[in-house]
Amino acid sequence: MPGRTGRAYNSGMRRAPAPVRGALSTILAACAVALLAVLVLAPTVLADDRDPRCGDWERHGVPPGTNMALMCPGGGGVGLGDIQLGDEPLVPYIVGLLVVAVVLGGFGLVAMRLLASPKRPLRPDDLWPCAACGTANLPTRRSCHACQSPREIVAAPMVTPPA
């Protein structure tokens, strides 16, 4: 068990200020979401829209009953560039959903900032000293974080009214 360490206990292990911690966790979360999106969307973007048998069919001939224009879009069929996105009925709905998601996310962030209870900084007077080792502990702890001894509750002195 360490000797009396006082308030300097663990002073070299201070955490970063709260705004820095919040920014770091936001950046890490954004990087994780971006990595997940890349891993999910990469096969779709890199996939070939042609049937893998098209090259063999172009060299050796098409089997009977096969419509080469539908199976091999590079050979005169319909390709992804031929689709007019302005004519697709789902595009406005997708754009609307994205706009709603961004707006609601923004409102959520603003609401979290405005409705959060204000936190006052921890003052040295708020900490309670351990009777066994002298370590300063947070007021919410019921035992010392250094030696695990229970917190001693000091009873308020009883004041007797004058007779």
C-alpha positions in Angstrom: 0.0 0.0 0.0 1.5 3.4 -1.0 2.3 6.0 1.6 0.5 9.3 1.8 0.3 10.5 -1.8 -2.1 13.4 -1.4 -3.6 15.2 -4.4 -0.7 14.5 -6.7 -1.6 10.8 -7.1 -1.9 9.9 -10.8 -1.3 13.5 -11.8 0.8 12.2 -14.8 -2.2 10.4 -16.2 -4.4 13.4 -16.8 -7.0 12.9 -19.6 -7.3 15.4 -22.5 -9.8 18.2 -21.9 -13.5 17.3 -22.8 -13.7 19.2 -26.2 -10.6 17.3 -27.4 -12.0 14.0 -26.3 -15.3 14.7 -28.0 -13.6 15.7 -31.3 -11.3 12.7 -31.2 -14.2 10.3 -30.7 -16.2 12.0 -33.4 -13.3 11.8 -35.8 -12.7 8.1 -34.9 -16.4 7.3 -35.4 -16.5 9.1 -38.8 -13.4 7.2 -39.9 -15.0 3.9 -38.8 -18.2 4.7 -40.8 -16.2 5.7 -43.8 -14.2 2.5 -43.7 -17.4 0.5 -43.4 -18.9 2.3 -46.3 -15.8 1.6 -48.4 -15.8 -2.1 -47.5 -19.5 -2.4 -48.3 -19.6 -0.4 -51.5 -16.2 -1.4 -53.0 -17.5 -4.7 -54.5 -20.5 -2.9 -56.1 -18.3 -0.1 -57.6 -15.6 -2.5 -58.8 -17.9 -5.1 -60.2 -18.1 -5.7 -64.0 -21.6 -5.3 -65.4 -20.8 -7.8 -68.2 -21.5 -11.5 -67.9 -18.1 -13.3 -67.4 -18.8 -15.5 -70.3 -19.1 -12.6 -72.8 -15.4 -12.6 -73.7 -15.5 -16.3 -74.6 -18.7 -15.9 -76.6 -17.2 -13.0 -78.6 -14.2 -15.2 -79.5 -15.9 -18.5 -80.2 -19.5 -17.5 -81.0 -22.7 -17.2 -79.1 -24.6 -20.4 -78.0 -28.0 -20.8 -79.6 -30.8 -19.0 -77.9 -28.6 -16.4 -76.1 -29.3 -12.7 -76.6 -25.9 -11.2 -76.7 -27.3 -7.6 -76.5 -28.9 -8.3 -73.1 -26.1 -10.5 -71.6 -23.1 -8.3 -72.7 -24.0 -4.6 -72.3 -20.6 -3.5 -73.8 -21.6 -5.2 -77.0 -24.5 -2.8 -77.8 -26.9 -3.6 -74.9 -28.0 -1.4 -72.1 -25.2 -0.1 -69.9 -25.2 1.9 -66.7 -24.4 5.1 -68.6 -27.6 4.6 -70.6 -29.9 5.0 -67.6 -31.2 8.6 -67.2 -31.3 9.3 -63.4 -33.7 12.2 -64.0 -36.3 9.7 -65.3 -36.0 7.3 -62.4 -38.9 7.7 -59.9 -36.9 6.8 -56.8 -34.2 9.4 -57.1 -36.3 12.3 -55.5 -37.2 10.0 -52.6 -33.6 9.0 -52.0 -32.5 12.7 -52.1 -35.3 13.6 -49.8 -34.3 10.9 -47.3 -30.7 12.1 -47.3 -31.7 15.7 -46.7 -34.0 14.7 -43.9 -31.3 12.5 -42.3 -28.8 15.4 -42.4 -31.3 17.9 -41.0 -32.4 15.6 -38.2 -28.8 14.8 -37.4 -28.0 18.5 -37.2 -31.0 19.1 -34.9 -30.0 16.2 -32.7 -26.5 17.6 -32.3 -27.8 21.1 -31.5 -30.4 19.6 -29.0 -27.7 17.6 -27.3 -25.6 20.7 -26.8 -28.5 22.9 -25.7 -30.3 20.5 -23.4 -27.3 18.9 -21.8 -27.0 19.8 -18.1 -24.2 22.3 -17.6 -21.2 20.7 -15.9 -19.2 22.8 -13.5 -15.6 22.1 -13.2 -14.4 19.8 -10.4 -12.8 21.8 -7.6 -10.3 20.4 -5.2 -12.8 21.1 -2.3 -15.2 18.6 -3.9 -12.7 15.7 -3.4 -12.7 13.6 -0.2 -9.4 12.4 1.3 -9.1 8.7 2.1 -8.5 8.2 5.9 -6.2 5.2 5.2 -3.9 6.5 2.5 -4.7 10.2 2.0 -5.6 9.9 -1.7 -8.1 12.4 -3.0 -11.2 10.7 -4.4 -14.2 11.9 -6.4 -17.3 12.6 -4.4 -19.3 9.9 -6.2 -16.9 7.1 -5.1 -17.9 5.0 -2.0 -14.4 3.6 -1.6 -10.8 4.8 -2.2 -9.6 4.1 -5.8 -6.0 3.5 -4.5 -6.5 1.3 -1.4 -10.2 0.3 -1.7 -10.9 1.3 1.9 -14.5 2.4 2.4 -15.4 6.1 2.6 -15.9 7.2 6.2 -19.0 9.3 6.5 -18.5 12.1 8.9 -21.7 12.7 10.9 -22.7 16.3 11.3 -22.4 17.5 14.9 -25.7 17.6 16.7 -26.8 21.0 17.8 -28.9 21.1 20.9 -31.3 24.0 21.2 -30.7 26.1 24.2 -33.1 25.3 27.1 
